Amino acid sequence: MRVPADEVGSVLERLISLVETSYETAIPYFPPAAALPGCLANERALLARGVEVRDLVPTTLRASATVRRYARELAGEGGQMRAGHVGSVHRVIADRVISLHSASGADEEHDGDAWVTRVPSQVQSDRMLFDASWQAGVDLSEPMRPVDRISHRGREVLRHIRTGSTNAEIGRTLGVSQSQVERDIRNLKELLQVRHRSELAAAAQRHGI
């Protein structure tokens, strides 16, 4: 069922009022500061009813002080927030039997619209995607570790180091100069407090990068 953009808010409110066991969201962005109190109030209300609340936000937000503060407040109420792969579509899974998808933005005519489904195969697919990202995600209510400060390119460099690529090969693959790769590696060594390339590879494996 397609929900026009101007009705998505009311549909979400109704969905929240009907949830009984679990409320899971995969959000490709983070709400503006002005909207956060309302978001937290909604999730607190769910938690007060005994609903399990799990929020997944993009990995790129793992170092955001605002996001981590929200995650700590949510954790204080019994909810959870992690950073992981969420894709470009906002998903809400209610009681693991209903899914709501926001428009991807590819279709300008329906940009901002949402689709709600109870089709078991679609809901199961959403659940599997969410669970896989959740398991690999970073708990944002925990103190930030040095590894959480590594940029997206830094993580790509570490992945290539793990596979044994040379600096020149890494540069060609990532589309940057070899000297930039060397600077990235120096920064990674300093951040992770290691001295050798082999130690970087070991740290990357240890942290699941």
Solvent accessible surface area in square Angstrom, and as a share of the most:
residue,aa,sasa,rsa
1,M,154,0.69
2,R,110,0.40
3,V,4,0.02
4,P,50,0.32
5,A,51,0.39
6,D,131,0.68
7,E,84,0.38
8,V,26,0.15
9,G,43,0.41
10,S,69,0.45
11,V,38,0.22
12,L,38,0.19
13,E,120,0.54
14,R,158,0.58
15,L,15,0.07
16,I,22,0.11
17,S,69,0.45
18,L,99,0.49
19,V,4,0.03
20,E,132,0.59
21,T,86,0.50
22,S,7,0.05
23,Y,14,0.05
24,E,2,0.01
25,T,8,0.05
26,A,8,0.06
27,I,19,0.10
28,P,38,0.24
29,Y,111,0.42
30,F,37,0.16
31,P,26,0.16
32,P,95,0.60
33,A,78,0.61
34,A,100,0.77
35,A,41,0.32
36,L,22,0.11
37,P,92,0.58
38,G,41,0.39
39,C,41,0.24
40,L,13,0.06
41,A,57,0.44
42,N,65,0.34
43,E,14,0.06
44,R,99,0.36
45,A,50,0.39
46,L,0,0.00
47,L,28,0.14
48,A,92,0.71
49,R,111,0.41
50,G,63,0.60
51,V,3,0.02
52,E,82,0.37
53,V,2,0.01
54,R,26,0.09
55,D,3,0.02
56,L,1,0.01
57,V,0,0.00
58,P,20,0.13
59,T,44,0.26
60,T,106,0.62
61,L,43,0.21
62,R,13,0.05
63,A,50,0.39
64,S,35,0.23
65,A,71,0.55
66,T,51,0.30
67,V,2,0.01
68,R,11,0.04
69,R,116,0.42
70,Y,14,0.05
71,A,0,0.00
72,R,126,0.46
73,E,76,0.34
74,L,0,0.00
75,A,40,0.31
76,G,70,0.67
77,E,81,0.36
78,G,55,0.53
79,G,3,0.03
80,Q,71,0.31
81,M,3,0.01
82,R,55,0.20
83,A,1,0.01
84,G,7,0.07
85,H,144,0.64
86,V,13,0.08
87,G,37,0.36
88,S,83,0.53
89,V,26,0.15
90,H,30,0.13
91,R,53,0.19
92,V,1,0.01
93,I,3,0.01
94,A,1,0.01
95,D,35,0.18
96,R,57,0.21
97,V,79,0.45
98,I,23,0.12
99,S,0,0.00
100,L,3,0.01
101,H,31,0.14
102,S,30,0.19
103,A,17,0.13
104,S,65,0.42
105,G,36,0.35
106,A,96,0.75
107,D,69,0.36
108,E,157,0.70
109,E,147,0.66
110,H,44,0.19
111,D,84,0.44
112,G,40,0.38
113,D,9,0.05
114,A,0,0.00
115,W,94,0.33
116,V,23,0.13
117,T,28,0.16
118,R,162,0.59
119,V,85,0.49
120,P,108,0.68
121,S,79,0.51
122,Q,68,0.30
123,V,5,0.03
124,Q,101,0.45
125,S,47,0.30
126,D,1,0.01
127,R,84,0.31
128,M,128,0.57
129,L,101,0.50
130,F,9,0.04
131,D,43,0.23
132,A,68,0.53
133,S,16,0.10
134,W,7,0.02
135,Q,135,0.60
136,A,88,0.68
137,G,17,0.16
138,V,28,0.16
139,D,55,0.29
140,L,0,0.00
141,S,28,0.18
142,E,96,0.43
143,P,113,0.71
144,M,53,0.24
145,R,104,0.38
146,P,72,0.46
147,V,4,0.02
148,D,2,0.01
149,R,142,0.52
150,I,4,0.02
151,S,70,0.45
152,H,127,0.57
153,R,91,0.33
154,G,5,0.05
155,R,29,0.10
156,E,43,0.19
157,V,0,0.00
158,L,0,0.00
159,R,97,0.35
160,H,40,0.18
161,I,9,0.04
162,R,102,0.37
163,T,110,0.64
164,G,61,0.58
165,S,21,0.14
166,T,73,0.42
167,N,31,0.16
168,A,35,0.27
169,E,71,0.32
170,I,0,0.00
171,G,3,0.03
172,R,175,0.64
173,T,91,0.53
174,L,47,0.23
175,G,67,0.65
176,V,41,0.23
177,S,63,0.40
178,Q,89,0.40
179,S,54,0.35
180,Q,40,0.18
181,V,0,0.00
182,E,62,0.28
183,R,104,0.38
184,D,13,0.07
185,I,10,0.05
186,R,141,0.51
187,N,93,0.48
188,L,8,0.04
189,K,53,0.23
190,E,138,0.62
191,L,55,0.27
192,L,26,0.13
193,Q,164,0.73
194,V,27,0.15
195,R,194,0.71
196,H,102,0.45
197,R,84,0.31
198,S,83,0.53
199,E,69,0.31
200,L,0,0.00
201,A,25,0.19
202,A,50,0.38
203,A,1,0.01
204,A,0,0.00
205,Q,120,0.53
206,R,165,0.60
207,H,68,0.30
208,G,68,0.65
209,I,13,0.06
